[in-house]
Amino acid sequence: MIRPARTARMAKTGVRVVSVAVPMMVIVIVVMVVRMIVHDLAYFR
């Protein structure tokens, strides 16, 4: 199996984009959850 260079390059960039996007999404979700918790605590106080 010989892959074209373009496909390998696209796959590599795709893996890089995914590996960068997933932690960013996780950080955004964590920030949203923390904000909700802080807002609830401030509201109940």
C-alpha positions in Angstrom: 0.0 0.0 0.0 1.6 3.3 -1.2 -0.2 6.4 0.0 0.0 9.6 -1.9 2.0 12.3 -0.1 -1.0 14.6 -0.2 -3.2 12.2 1.7 -0.5 11.6 4.3 0.0 15.3 4.7 -3.7 16.0 5.0 -4.0 13.2 7.6 -1.1 14.6 9.6 -2.6 18.1 9.6 -6.0 16.6 10.5 -4.5 14.8 13.5 -2.8 18.0 14.6 -6.0 20.1 14.3 -7.9 17.5 16.3 -5.2 17.2 19.0 -5.3 21.0 19.3 -9.1 21.4 19.1 -10.0 18.7 21.6 -8.1 20.3 24.6 -9.5 23.7 23.7 -13.1 22.3 23.7 -12.4 20.6 27.0 -11.1 23.9 28.5 -14.1 25.8 27.2 -16.5 23.2 28.7 -14.7 23.3 32.1 -14.8 27.1 32.2 -18.5 27.0 31.4 -19.2 24.5 34.2 -17.1 26.4 36.7 -18.9 29.6 35.7 -22.3 27.9 36.2 -21.2 26.6 39.7 -19.9 29.9 40.8 -23.1 31.7 39.6 -25.3 29.2 41.4 -23.2 29.6 44.6 -23.5 33.4 44.4 -27.2 33.1 43.7 -28.0 30.8 46.6 -25.9 33.0 48.9 
